[in-house]
Amino acid sequence: TSNSKASLPQFYTALYHTGFLPRTFSDEDGRYPSFAGGDSILRDSTVEYMDYSQWDTYRALNPLRILINRSEGAMMQSLVNMYKEGGWLPIFPCWNSYTSEMIGDHCSAALTDAYIKGIRDFDINKAYEGMRRNAFESPSFTDYKEGKGRRALIPYLRYGYIPLEDSVKEAFHQNEQVSRTLEYAFDDFAVAQVAKELGHQQDYRILMKRAHNYRNVINPVTGWADGRYKNGGWLNNKDYVHRMPFITEGAVCHYTWYVPQDVYGLMRIMGGRQRFVAKLDSIFSQNWYWQGNEPCHQIAYMYAYAGEPWKTQKQVRHIMTEYL
């Protein structure tokens, strides 16, 4: 149809944009400067990559590249090489250095996605070593300030969530405790899948238990994500649509849905399927949906879990028409 022909330039332009990051970092002969301040020039037989805007790309771009390209092994091995050269698996590696940009631990998620989908041409055992270290250990304060390790891992492990009292000062994005908790719970789920594949059963059990930490920041009274104090008390926030300091680049109505590892568990906390769907409906009927940032991008697909896939189809079509 004429409409489909008109959309082809948009599609191919978007597909072209998927190749911007990460970028080739090594020279033609395989040489590249070592990661994180090292003064060595190293050489690799494959292409070395840099600048992984990981919070922005692990949700959709990395999985897409794996499905259509199947050459992600070198990109994953580059992350492993950063771990070997710097001692910690990076969180948001850019400018050939660790950074404290953004939240989560999504190099772990990217490595998991690649391995589970059959990408094998990278060192998964060394990768898991780095993933596990990020999930279980916190670095020295000097290393921590340089961006190594998960932000606020110690309170996350102690409470099962990051309390509002912890302002997460050693980070570019400070506070954002609820979003960090939700994303760490997903990362724990991701690392658990590799632990299971490699036969690390104890790690798998611990990490799968931690994958349910999302429950600690979904207020069972309101069914929305909410801040929580060290004593277990809730903030009882009532503003679901404006930017809040405990949420990253969005609102409570956006981040509440970030439980891709246990959608049915989230549904139960909200009071069952009907209430789950009613909340989803409100996101779109009240124009709360925000395509402009990543935390919203999976929301339309939640209808399929609730047995109403036609609403996913409707909203995805609307999003494609409205925003592309």
C-alpha positions in Angstrom: 0.0 0.0 0.0 1.0 3.6 -0.3 1.2 3.9 3.5 3.6 1.0 3.7 5.8 2.4 0.9 5.9 5.7 2.8 7.1 4.0 5.9 10.0 2.2 4.3 12.4 5.2 4.6 11.5 5.6 8.2 12.1 1.9 8.8 15.5 1.8 7.1 16.6 5.0 8.7 15.7 3.5 12.1 17.6 0.3 11.2 20.6 2.4 10.2 20.5 4.2 13.5 20.9 0.8 15.3 24.5 0.6 14.1 25.7 3.7 15.8 26.7 2.2 19.2 28.8 0.5 20.3 31.4 1.7 17.9 34.6 0.1 16.6 37.5 1.0 18.9 40.4 -1.0 17.6 42.6 0.0 14.7 42.8 -1.9 11.4 45.5 -4.1 12.8 43.6 -4.9 16.0 45.5 -2.6 18.3 43.6 -0.6 20.9 44.4 1.3 24.2 43.7 -0.8 27.3 40.6 0.0 29.3 40.2 2.4 32.2 43.3 4.4 32.3 45.8 1.7 31.4 48.8 2.8 29.4 49.2 -0.4 27.4 48.5 -0.8 23.7 46.8 -4.2 23.3 46.0 -6.3 20.3 43.0 -8.4 19.6 42.3 -10.8 16.7 38.8 -9.5 16.5 37.3 -6.1 16.5 37.3 -4.3 19.8 34.2 -2.2 20.7 33.6 0.8 23.0 30.9 3.2 24.1 28.0 1.0 25.3 25.1 3.3 26.3 23.9 0.3 28.1 20.9 1.5 30.0 19.5 2.8 26.7 20.3 -0.3 24.6 20.0 -3.5 26.6 16.2 -3.5 26.5 15.7 -3.6 22.7 18.7 -2.7 20.6 21.0 -5.4 21.9 18.3 -8.2 21.5 17.5 -6.9 18.0 21.1 -7.0 16.9 21.5 -10.6 18.2 18.4 -11.6 16.2 19.3 -10.0 12.9 23.1 -9.9 13.0 24.3 -12.9 14.9 27.8 -11.3 15.2 27.5 -10.0 18.7 30.2 -12.2 20.0 33.0 -9.6 19.5 30.9 -7.0 21.2 30.3 -9.3 24.2 34.0 -10.2 24.3 34.9 -6.6 24.4 32.9 -6.3 27.6 34.7 -9.3 29.0 38.0 -7.7 28.0 37.1 -4.6 29.9 36.5 -6.8 33.0 39.9 -8.5 32.5 41.7 -5.1 32.0 39.9 -3.1 34.7 39.0 -5.7 37.4 35.2 -5.0 37.3 32.6 -5.6 34.7 31.6 -2.1 33.7 28.1 -0.7 34.2 28.0 2.0 31.5 31.4 1.9 29.6 32.1 5.0 27.6 35.1 7.0 26.6 37.3 4.0 27.3 36.5 4.2 31.1 34.2 3.2 33.8 31.5 5.7 34.5 28.9 6.2 37.2 26.3 7.0 34.5 22.8 5.7 34.7 21.5 2.9 36.9 21.4 -0.9 36.8 24.0 -3.5 35.9 23.1 -4.1 32.3 26.3 -5.3 30.7 25.3 -8.4 32.7 21.9 -8.4 31.1 23.4 -8.0 27.6 25.9 -10.8 28.1 23.1 -13.1 29.4 20.8 -12.3 26.4 23.6 -13.1 24.0 24.5 -16.4 25.6 21.0 -17.6 26.1 20.2 -16.9 22.5 23.1 -19.0 21.3 26.0 -16.6 20.9 29.0 -18.6 21.9 32.0 -16.9 20.5 33.0 -15.1 23.7 34.4 -16.3 27.0 31.2 -16.9 29.0 33.1 -18.3 32.1 35.2 -15.1 32.4 32.0 -13.1 31.7 30.2 -14.9 34.5 33.1 -14.2 36.8 32.7 -10.5 36.3 28.9 -10.7 36.4 29.0 -12.5 39.7 31.5 -10.1 41.2 29.2 -7.2 40.3 26.2 -9.0 41.9 27.8 -10.1 45.1 30.7 -7.7 45.9 31.2 -4.0 46.4 34.7 -2.5 45.5 36.9 -0.3 47.7 35.7 3.3 48.0 38.4 4.6 45.7 37.3 2.1 42.9 33.6 2.8 43.7 34.1 6.6 43.1 35.6 5.7 39.7 32.4 4.0 38.7 33.3 0.4 39.4 30.6 -2.0 40.8 26.9 -1.6 41.4 25.8 1.7 43.0 24.2 1.1 46.5 24.7 -2.7 46.4 25.3 -2.9 50.1 21.9 -1.5 51.2 20.3 -3.4 48.4 21.6 -6.7 49.8 20.9 -5.7 53.4 17.2 -4.6 52.9 16.2 -6.2 49.7 15.7 -2.7 48.3 17.5 0.6 48.3 16.0 2.8 51.1 15.1 6.4 50.6 17.7 7.4 53.2 20.5 6.3 50.8 21.0 9.2 48.4 23.5 7.3 46.2 26.0 10.2 46.2 28.8 8.5 44.2 26.8 8.4 41.0 25.9 10.7 38.1 22.2 9.9 38.7 21.7 10.3 42.5 18.8 8.9 44.5 16.4 7.0 42.1 16.2 4.2 44.7 13.1 2.6 43.5 14.2 2.4 39.9 17.5 1.0 40.9 15.8 -1.7 43.0 13.6 -2.7 40.1 16.5 -2.8 37.6 18.8 -4.7 40.0 16.0 -7.3 40.5 15.9 -7.9 36.8 19.7 -8.0 36.5 19.8 -10.6 39.3 17.3 -12.7 37.3 19.5 -12.3 34.2 22.7 -13.4 36.0 20.8 -16.3 37.5 20.1 -17.7 34.0 23.8 -17.9 33.2 24.5 -19.3 36.6 22.0 -22.1 35.9 23.5 -22.8 32.4 27.0 -23.0 33.9 25.9 -25.3 36.8 26.3 -22.8 39.6 23.2 -23.9 41.4 23.7 -22.1 44.7 24.3 -18.8 42.9 21.2 -19.5 40.8 19.0 -20.0 43.9 20.3 -16.9 45.6 19.9 -14.7 42.6 16.4 -16.0 41.7 15.3 -15.1 45.3 16.8 -11.6 44.8 14.9 -11.4 41.5 11.8 -11.0 43.6 13.1 -7.9 45.3 10.8 -5.9 43.1 8.0 -6.8 45.6 9.7 -4.7 48.2 9.0 -1.5 46.2 5.5 -2.1 44.9 3.1 -0.8 47.5 0.5 -3.5 48.0 -2.1 -0.9 49.0 -1.9 1.2 45.9 -0.4 -1.3 43.5 2.1 1.4 42.3 5.9 1.6 42.8 6.7 3.5 46.0 9.6 4.7 48.0 10.5 2.8 51.2 12.5 3.7 54.4 15.0 1.6 56.3 12.4 0.7 58.9 10.2 -0.8 56.2 7.7 2.0 56.2 6.3 3.3 52.9 6.6 6.8 51.6 2.9 6.4 50.5 3.5 8.6 47.5 0.3 9.7 45.7 1.8 11.4 42.7 2.0 8.8 39.9 2.5 11.0 36.9 5.3 13.5 37.6 9.0 13.1 38.0 9.9 11.9 41.4 13.5 11.8 42.9 13.2 8.0 43.6 12.4 7.3 39.9 14.8 7.5 36.9 13.8 9.6 34.0 10.1 9.0 34.3 7.2 8.7 36.7 5.8 6.1 39.0 3.2 5.2 36.4 6.0 4.3 34.0 8.4 2.4 36.2 5.8 0.3 38.1 5.7 -2.0 35.1 9.4 -2.8 35.1 9.1 -6.4 36.2 9.7 -8.3 33.0 11.0 -11.3 34.9 7.8 -11.9 36.8 4.8 -10.2 35.2 2.3 -12.6 36.9 3.8 -11.9 40.3 3.3 -8.1 39.6 -0.3 -8.9 38.6 -0.9 -10.6 41.9 0.4 -7.7 43.9 -1.9 -5.3 42.0 -4.9 -7.4 43.0 -5.3 -9.7 40.0 -5.7 -9.7 36.3 -8.7 -7.2 36.1 -7.0 -4.6 38.2 -3.8 -5.1 36.3 -5.6 -4.4 33.0 -7.4 -1.5 34.5 -4.1 0.1 35.5 -2.7 -0.6 32.0 -5.8 1.0 30.5 -5.3 4.1 32.6 -1.8 4.6 31.2 -3.1 5.0 27.7 -6.6 6.5 28.4 -5.1 9.3 30.6 -2.2 9.9 28.2 0.4 8.9 30.8 2.3 6.8 28.3 5.6 8.4 27.3 7.4 6.9 24.3 10.2 9.4 24.7 12.2 7.3 27.2 13.1 3.6 27.6 11.2 2.6 30.8 7.8 2.8 28.9 8.8 0.8 25.9 7.6 -2.6 27.2 4.3 -1.4 28.7 2.1 -2.0 25.7 3.2 -5.7 25.6 1.9 -6.3 29.2 -1.6 -6.8 27.9 -0.6 -10.1 26.3 0.3 -11.5 29.7 -3.2 -10.6 30.9 -4.9 -12.4 28.1 -5.8 -9.3 26.1 -3.2 -9.3 23.2 -5.5 -7.3 20.9 -4.9 -4.3 23.2 -1.2 -4.8 22.7 -1.8 -4.7 18.9 -3.9 -1.6 19.2 -1.5 0.3 21.3 1.7 -0.7 19.4 0.0 0.4 16.2 -0.9 3.7 17.7 2.6 4.2 19.1 4.1 3.4 15.6 1.7 5.9 14.0 2.1 8.6 16.6 5.8 8.6 17.2 7.5 7.4 14.0 
